[in-house]
Amino acid sequence: MKLTTTLILTATALLTLSSCGSSKSSQATTTTVVQSSTVANAGTKVVTSCQKAVGTDMSANISAVKNSSGTINNNLVKIKFNRLASTLIAAGNTIRFFKWKVSGNQAYMDQTPLNISRYVLSTGTVDQATATSITASTVTTSQGYHIELNDDAGVYQVLKAVVYSSAGAIVSQQNILIPQFLGNPADYAYNSDGSARAQILRDLHPLATTDVTDWTATQYSNYYSATCF
């Protein structure tokens, strides 16, 4: 059964998840993935399609993808890990992905683990059946992962990567903004209706602590294009 948890929006509301048990793998699916454009200009606002998230013990690049018609596929993103600390790849550790969003003054986390399929970065060939977890010790920098968001409307804003021990305890977790967000943190500070965006989301922006006062569209393009794959 699919469960959705509604949480009151606080600074720590989405930093923890309950432990979860094992899940069964399903048949692999075929997905056509076309490299997404790096940056689009929405008027004077830059919209990103890729970003790099760096945490204390993990680092990953995430990218939006386009379907065969050339439009952004809201149901799919791709991710590759650049670094996992040694504590994360201990025997029996697994990685799962979840999605969450903020609407109004509340945060909603879907606690159903997302489907994942592994592929070879150099060829795009899927080489592992779809599952809801990754064995952490098998992760390498030559692999990428397709993550099925199941979000036709594109309303979920954050992907959460969680590392579990063999006993089901949380070892580490990281929140990553899903691409197609405004690249300038000053622009991202406001929702499309002009209201202030939730601080918990603003803090996840990759340039939240960078002084970009004088940055041009070209500088944004160069910054984000370096994270695409």
C-alpha positions in Angstrom: 0.0 0.0 0.0 1.3 3.5 -0.8 1.5 5.8 2.1 1.9 9.5 2.0 3.0 11.4 5.2 2.0 15.0 5.8 4.4 16.9 7.9 4.3 20.4 9.4 6.9 22.6 7.7 9.8 23.2 10.1 13.6 23.3 9.6 13.9 19.6 10.6 10.6 18.3 9.3 12.1 16.4 6.4 15.5 15.4 7.7 14.5 12.0 8.9 12.7 8.9 7.7 11.5 5.8 9.5 13.5 2.6 8.8 12.1 0.4 6.2 12.3 -3.3 5.2 13.5 -5.1 2.1 11.7 -4.8 -1.2 11.3 -7.1 -4.2 12.8 -6.2 -7.6 10.6 -6.0 -10.7 11.2 -6.5 -14.4 13.5 -4.1 -16.1 11.8 -1.5 -18.3 13.0 0.2 -21.5 13.4 4.0 -21.3 14.4 6.3 -24.1 16.6 9.0 -22.6 17.7 12.0 -24.6 20.3 14.4 -23.1 18.4 17.4 -21.8 19.4 21.0 -22.6 21.5 22.5 -19.9 19.9 25.9 -19.3 16.7 27.5 -20.6 16.0 31.2 -20.3 12.5 32.0 -18.9 12.4 35.7 -19.7 15.4 36.9 -17.6 15.2 33.9 -15.3 17.5 30.9 -15.9 15.9 27.4 -15.4 18.4 24.6 -14.8 18.2 21.0 -16.0 21.2 19.7 -14.1 22.9 20.3 -10.8 25.5 18.9 -8.4 24.7 18.2 -4.8 27.6 17.9 -2.3 27.0 16.6 1.2 29.3 15.6 4.1 29.5 12.0 3.0 28.1 11.8 -0.5 28.2 13.8 -3.7 26.0 13.3 -6.8 25.0 14.9 -10.0 21.3 14.9 -11.1 19.8 15.7 -14.5 16.4 16.1 -16.0 15.8 14.1 -19.2 13.7 14.6 -22.3 11.5 12.0 -23.9 11.5 11.1 -27.6 9.3 14.2 -28.4 11.9 16.6 -26.9 9.9 17.6 -23.9 11.0 17.3 -20.3 9.9 14.0 -18.8 8.6 14.8 -15.3 8.4 11.1 -14.5 12.1 10.5 -14.8 15.5 11.9 -13.6 19.0 10.5 -13.8 21.6 10.6 -11.2 25.3 9.5 -10.8 27.3 9.3 -7.6 30.7 11.0 -7.5 31.6 10.0 -4.0 30.3 7.8 -1.2 32.1 7.9 2.2 33.5 4.5 3.3 30.9 4.3 6.1 28.2 4.3 3.4 29.5 1.4 1.5 29.8 -1.0 4.4 28.6 -4.6 3.8 24.8 -4.8 3.6 24.1 -1.1 3.2 21.5 -0.1 0.6 20.4 3.2 -1.0 16.8 4.2 -1.6 15.2 7.3 -3.1 12.1 9.2 -2.0 10.4 12.4 -3.2 8.9 15.3 -1.3 7.4 18.6 -1.9 6.2 21.7 -0.1 2.7 23.1 -0.7 1.4 26.1 1.3 2.8 25.8 4.8 3.1 22.0 4.7 5.7 19.5 3.5 4.5 16.2 2.0 6.8 13.2 1.8 5.8 10.1 -0.2 7.3 7.2 1.7 7.1 4.8 -1.1 10.6 4.1 -2.4 11.1 5.1 -6.0 12.0 2.6 -8.8 15.6 2.7 -10.0 17.3 1.1 -12.9 21.1 1.2 -13.4 22.8 2.0 -16.7 26.3 2.3 -18.1 27.2 6.0 -18.5 29.4 5.5 -21.6 26.7 3.6 -23.6 23.4 4.3 -21.9 22.7 0.6 -21.8 20.5 -0.5 -18.9 22.4 -3.3 -17.1 20.4 -4.0 -14.0 16.7 -4.8 -13.5 14.4 -2.2 -12.0 14.4 -2.2 -8.2 13.7 0.0 -5.2 17.2 -0.1 -3.7 20.8 -0.1 -4.7 23.5 -2.1 -3.0 25.8 0.7 -1.8 29.0 -1.2 -2.2 28.3 -1.8 -6.0 28.1 2.0 -6.8 30.9 3.2 -9.2 31.5 6.5 -11.1 31.0 4.7 -14.4 27.3 4.0 -13.6 24.2 6.2 -13.8 20.7 5.5 -12.4 17.3 6.3 -13.9 14.9 7.2 -11.1 11.1 7.0 -11.8 9.4 9.9 -10.1 5.9 9.1 -11.2 5.1 12.8 -11.2 3.2 13.8 -14.4 2.4 17.2 -13.1 6.0 17.9 -11.9 4.9 19.0 -8.5 7.6 17.3 -6.4 10.6 19.5 -5.7 13.1 17.3 -3.9 14.7 13.9 -4.2 15.9 12.3 -1.0 18.7 9.7 -1.1 18.8 7.5 2.0 21.5 5.0 3.0 20.2 2.1 5.2 22.3 -0.4 7.1 21.6 -4.1 6.8 19.5 -3.8 10.0 17.3 -1.1 8.4 18.8 1.8 10.3 19.4 5.1 8.6 23.2 5.6 8.0 23.0 8.9 6.0 20.6 10.9 3.9 20.8 13.8 1.5 18.1 16.1 -0.1 18.6 17.2 -3.7 16.5 19.7 -5.6 15.0 18.1 -8.7 16.1 19.9 -11.9 14.0 22.5 -13.7 14.3 25.0 -10.8 15.4 28.6 -11.1 19.2 28.8 -11.3 19.5 32.2 -9.5 18.9 31.7 -5.8 17.3 35.2 -5.6 14.8 34.2 -8.3 14.2 30.8 -6.6 13.3 32.6 -3.3 9.9 33.2 -4.7 7.2 31.0 -6.0 5.6 31.6 -9.4 2.7 33.5 -7.8 5.2 35.9 -6.1 4.8 34.4 -2.6 8.0 33.6 -0.6 9.3 30.1 -1.2 9.7 27.9 1.9 13.1 28.4 3.5 13.6 24.6 3.7 13.7 24.6 -0.1 15.7 27.7 -0.5 18.4 26.2 1.7 18.8 23.3 -0.8 19.6 25.6 -3.8 23.1 24.7 -5.0 24.1 28.4 -4.9 22.3 29.3 -1.7 25.6 30.3 0.0 27.4 31.7 -3.0 27.5 35.4 -3.8 26.1 35.6 -7.3 25.1 39.2 -7.3 27.0 40.0 -10.5 26.6 36.7 -12.3 25.4 36.8 -15.9 23.3 34.3 -17.8 26.5 32.9 -19.3 28.0 32.4 -15.9 25.0 30.5 -14.8 25.0 28.4 -18.0 28.7 27.5 -17.5 28.1 26.6 -13.8 25.2 24.3 -14.4 26.5 22.8 -17.7 29.5 21.5 -15.9 27.2 19.3 -13.9 25.4 17.7 -16.8 26.1 14.2 -17.9 
